[in-house]
Amino acid sequence: MTYLDDVARILSESGSPHAVLPPTLLFNEGWMLRLVLDWCSRNRDAVPALRFLPGSRWYSEALLPSQFFSDSRGDGVGEGYTHADAVIGHFRMRQGGRGDIEIARAGAQLVVVEAKMGSLLSAGTTNAKKYDQAARNVACVVKLVGDSGRHPSQYARLGFFVLAPQQRLREGAFAPLLDKAHIERTVRERAAAFRDARHERWLQEVFAPTLAVMDVDALSWEDVLAAISAFDPGVGSELEGFYRRCLVHNPLTLGKAAV
């Protein structure tokens, strides 16, 4: 038996009387997303919204670079990297081992997926109270495209998706923040805080054309699991059971999406 066997045993006991850690360390949106993407990566066309193009991969907890990095510590305006729940596409890890990525040469796909269970998208950052999580992730995708030196029309698929419980989608919890007009307005307001011509050029030359071709939407866990079940009933049933346990330990919070 190896330490990996011990890890598997400890996790398998989550939520049981013999558990040695909180059940939310396993039954959460992060692990739900990893299980779904792992399966989708091996069944590339089964879930259209999470389709893997040939040669694409996925990575959890990637760091996305920002167009609005701080010029200095404590400047009161800039920001650091954005943590992505998962990224699908043609990318590589940058040297240094921090977990930040860049688009692979001649890559054709980059999709960021944000997973939610009981919570909503964050309303802003420390230095930008209205720079919400959707706008921030979309801007990071655009930054990566711009850094690649290629026009967005050269990509087969660029996107940002939120995966959340169907009830949340019916409540309209995410739709306002995923509206492209709202995203563009929010990113422009973020850029305006810097009063820097570099950001104005970036908005016109990179951001606008990239946003125009991006897929931005919300998906329900229920629809994704139904697609998996239609393709593989056994796996679908297991994942649906895991999802139900996630909901038990991560109940939906009250409140509305930030706008």
C-alpha positions as CSV (number, residue, x, y, z in Angstrom):
1,M,0.0,0.0,0.0
2,T,1.3,3.5,-0.9
3,Y,0.5,6.9,0.4
4,L,-1.8,7.4,-2.7
5,D,-3.9,4.4,-1.4
6,D,-4.1,6.1,2.0
7,V,-5.3,9.3,0.3
8,A,-8.0,7.4,-1.6
9,R,-9.1,5.6,1.6
10,I,-9.3,8.9,3.6
11,L,-11.4,10.6,0.9
12,S,-13.6,7.5,0.5
13,E,-14.6,7.8,4.1
14,S,-15.8,11.4,3.7
15,G,-19.3,11.9,5.1
16,S,-19.2,8.6,7.0
17,P,-19.0,8.0,10.8
18,H,-15.3,7.2,10.3
19,A,-14.5,10.4,8.5
20,V,-11.4,12.4,9.5
21,L,-12.0,15.5,7.5
22,P,-15.1,17.6,6.6
23,P,-17.2,16.2,3.8
24,T,-17.0,19.5,1.9
25,L,-13.4,18.8,1.1
26,L,-14.6,16.1,-1.3
27,F,-18.3,16.8,-2.0
28,N,-17.9,20.3,-3.6
29,E,-18.1,22.0,-6.9
30,G,-14.3,21.6,-7.5
31,W,-14.3,17.9,-7.4
32,M,-17.7,17.7,-9.2
33,L,-16.1,19.7,-12.1
34,R,-12.9,17.6,-12.1
35,L,-14.9,14.3,-12.4
36,V,-17.1,15.8,-15.2
37,L,-14.1,17.1,-17.2
38,D,-12.1,13.9,-16.7
39,W,-15.0,12.0,-18.2
40,C,-15.5,14.5,-21.0
41,S,-11.9,14.5,-21.9
42,R,-12.3,10.8,-22.7
43,N,-15.7,11.2,-24.4
44,R,-14.9,14.4,-26.3
45,D,-18.2,14.9,-28.1
46,A,-20.7,13.7,-25.6
47,V,-21.3,17.1,-23.9
48,P,-21.3,19.7,-26.7
49,A,-20.8,22.7,-24.4
50,L,-17.7,21.0,-22.9
51,R,-16.4,19.5,-26.1
52,F,-12.7,18.8,-26.3
53,L,-11.1,19.6,-29.6
54,P,-8.4,17.2,-30.8
55,G,-5.2,17.6,-28.8
56,S,-6.9,19.7,-26.1
57,R,-6.5,19.0,-22.4
58,W,-7.9,20.3,-19.1
59,Y,-6.3,21.7,-15.9
60,S,-7.8,22.5,-12.6
61,E,-7.0,25.6,-10.5
62,A,-5.0,27.3,-13.3
63,L,-3.8,30.9,-12.8
64,L,-4.9,33.4,-15.5
65,P,-2.9,36.5,-16.2
66,S,-4.6,39.9,-16.0
67,Q,-4.5,42.9,-18.3
68,F,-4.7,44.9,-15.2
69,F,-1.7,43.7,-13.2
70,S,-0.5,45.9,-10.4
71,D,2.5,48.2,-11.4
72,S,3.7,48.0,-7.8
73,R,2.6,46.4,-4.5
74,G,-0.2,48.3,-2.8
75,D,-0.9,50.6,-5.8
76,G,-4.6,50.5,-4.9
77,V,-5.6,49.9,-8.5
78,G,-4.1,46.8,-10.0
79,E,-4.7,43.1,-9.3
80,G,-3.0,39.7,-9.4
81,Y,-3.7,36.5,-11.2
82,T,-7.3,35.1,-11.4
83,H,-7.8,31.5,-10.2
84,A,-9.8,29.5,-12.7
85,D,-11.7,26.5,-11.5
86,A,-10.7,24.7,-14.8
87,V,-9.4,25.4,-18.2
88,I,-10.0,23.4,-21.4
89,G,-8.0,23.8,-24.5
90,H,-4.5,24.0,-26.1
91,F,-2.3,25.6,-23.5
92,R,0.9,25.0,-21.6
93,M,2.1,25.8,-18.1
94,R,4.6,28.7,-18.0
95,Q,8.0,28.1,-16.5
96,G,8.3,28.7,-12.8
97,G,5.8,26.3,-11.4
98,R,3.2,28.8,-10.2
99,G,0.4,27.3,-12.2
100,D,-0.1,30.1,-14.7
101,I,-0.8,29.2,-18.3
102,E,-0.3,30.5,-21.8
103,I,-1.9,29.4,-25.1
104,A,0.1,26.8,-27.0
105,R,1.5,27.8,-30.3
106,A,-1.2,27.3,-33.0
107,G,-3.7,26.4,-30.3
108,A,-7.3,26.5,-31.4
109,Q,-9.3,26.2,-28.1
110,L,-9.4,28.0,-24.7
111,V,-12.4,27.7,-22.5
112,V,-12.6,28.7,-18.8
113,V,-15.2,26.9,-16.6
114,E,-16.3,28.3,-13.3
115,A,-18.1,25.8,-11.1
116,K,-20.7,26.8,-8.5
117,M,-22.8,24.7,-6.1
118,G,-24.3,26.8,-3.3
119,S,-22.6,30.1,-4.0
120,L,-22.9,32.9,-6.6
121,L,-20.3,34.7,-8.7
122,S,-18.2,37.1,-6.7
123,A,-19.2,40.8,-7.1
124,G,-15.7,42.3,-7.3
125,T,-12.1,42.5,-6.2
126,T,-10.3,44.4,-3.5
127,N,-9.3,47.2,-5.8
128,A,-12.4,47.1,-8.0
129,K,-15.7,46.5,-6.2
130,K,-17.7,46.1,-9.4
131,Y,-15.2,44.0,-11.4
132,D,-17.3,40.8,-11.1
133,Q,-16.0,37.3,-11.5
134,A,-17.5,36.8,-15.0
135,A,-16.0,40.0,-16.4
136,R,-12.7,39.2,-14.8
137,N,-12.5,35.7,-16.3
138,V,-13.5,36.9,-19.8
139,A,-10.9,39.6,-19.6
140,C,-8.3,37.0,-18.7
141,V,-9.2,34.9,-21.7
142,V,-8.9,37.9,-23.9
143,K,-5.5,38.7,-22.3
144,L,-4.2,35.2,-23.2
145,V,-5.5,35.6,-26.7
146,G,-3.8,38.9,-27.1
147,D,-0.5,37.6,-25.6
148,S,-0.6,34.8,-28.2
149,G,-0.2,37.4,-31.0
150,R,-2.9,35.8,-33.0
151,H,-6.3,37.3,-34.1
152,P,-9.3,35.7,-32.3
153,S,-10.7,34.6,-35.6
154,Q,-7.9,32.1,-35.8
155,Y,-9.4,30.2,-32.9
156,A,-12.0,27.5,-33.2
157,R,-13.4,28.0,-29.8
158,L,-13.0,30.6,-27.0
159,G,-15.4,30.7,-24.1
160,F,-16.3,31.2,-20.5
161,F,-19.0,29.0,-18.9
162,V,-20.5,28.8,-15.4
163,L,-21.7,25.4,-14.2
164,A,-24.3,25.7,-11.5
165,P,-27.5,24.0,-10.2
166,Q,-30.5,24.2,-12.4
167,Q,-32.4,26.0,-9.7
168,R,-29.9,28.9,-9.8
169,L,-30.3,29.2,-13.6
170,R,-34.1,29.3,-13.3
171,E,-33.8,32.1,-10.7
172,G,-31.7,34.1,-13.2
173,A,-28.8,34.3,-10.8
174,F,-26.1,34.4,-13.4
175,A,-27.7,35.8,-16.6
176,P,-27.1,39.5,-15.8
177,L,-23.4,39.0,-15.3
178,L,-23.0,36.8,-18.4
179,D,-24.6,39.3,-20.7
180,K,-21.9,40.5,-23.1
181,A,-23.0,44.1,-23.0
182,H,-22.6,44.0,-19.2
183,I,-19.2,42.3,-19.5
184,E,-18.0,44.9,-22.0
185,R,-19.2,47.8,-19.9
186,T,-17.6,46.4,-16.7
187,V,-14.2,45.8,-18.4
188,R,-14.2,49.2,-19.9
189,E,-14.9,50.7,-16.5
190,R,-12.1,48.7,-15.1
191,A,-9.7,50.0,-17.7
192,A,-10.8,53.6,-17.2
193,A,-9.5,53.5,-13.6
194,F,-5.9,53.3,-15.0
195,R,-6.2,56.2,-17.4
196,D,-3.6,54.5,-19.6
197,A,-3.6,54.6,-23.4
198,R,-2.3,51.0,-23.4
199,H,-5.6,49.7,-22.0
200,E,-7.6,51.8,-24.5
201,R,-5.7,50.3,-27.4
202,W,-6.2,46.8,-25.9
203,L,-10.0,47.4,-25.6
204,Q,-10.3,48.3,-29.2
205,E,-7.8,46.0,-30.8
206,V,-8.0,42.9,-28.7
207,F,-10.9,42.9,-26.2
208,A,-13.8,43.9,-28.5
209,P,-13.0,41.4,-31.4
210,T,-12.3,38.6,-28.9
211,L,-15.5,39.1,-26.9
212,A,-17.5,39.1,-30.2
213,V,-16.5,35.5,-31.0
214,M,-16.5,34.1,-27.4
215,D,-19.1,31.7,-26.1
216,V,-20.3,33.0,-22.7
217,D,-23.1,31.1,-21.0
218,A,-24.3,29.2,-17.9
219,L,-24.9,25.4,-17.9
220,S,-26.8,23.4,-15.4
221,W,-25.2,20.4,-13.7
222,E,-28.4,18.6,-14.3
223,D,-28.2,19.0,-18.1
224,V,-24.5,18.0,-18.2
225,L,-25.2,14.9,-16.1
226,A,-28.2,14.0,-18.3
227,A,-25.9,14.2,-21.4
228,I,-23.4,11.9,-19.7
229,S,-26.1,9.5,-18.6
230,A,-27.4,9.3,-22.1
231,F,-23.9,8.3,-23.3
232,D,-23.0,6.1,-20.3
233,P,-25.8,5.3,-17.9
234,G,-23.5,3.7,-15.3
235,V,-21.1,6.6,-15.0
236,G,-24.0,9.1,-15.2
237,S,-25.7,7.4,-12.2
238,E,-22.5,7.5,-10.2
239,L,-21.9,11.2,-10.9
240,E,-25.6,12.1,-10.2
241,G,-25.1,10.4,-6.8
242,F,-22.0,12.5,-6.1
243,Y,-23.8,15.6,-7.2
244,R,-26.7,14.9,-4.8
245,R,-24.2,14.6,-1.9
246,C,-22.6,17.9,-3.0
247,L,-25.9,19.7,-2.7
248,V,-26.5,18.2,0.7
249,H,-23.2,19.6,2.0
250,N,-23.3,22.9,-0.1
251,P,-26.9,24.2,0.2
252,L,-27.9,27.0,-2.0
253,T,-27.3,30.4,-0.3
254,L,-29.9,33.2,-0.3
255,G,-29.3,36.3,-2.3
256,K,-29.1,37.6,-5.8
257,A,-26.3,37.9,-8.3
258,A,-24.3,41.0,-8.2
259,V,-25.0,43.5,-11.0
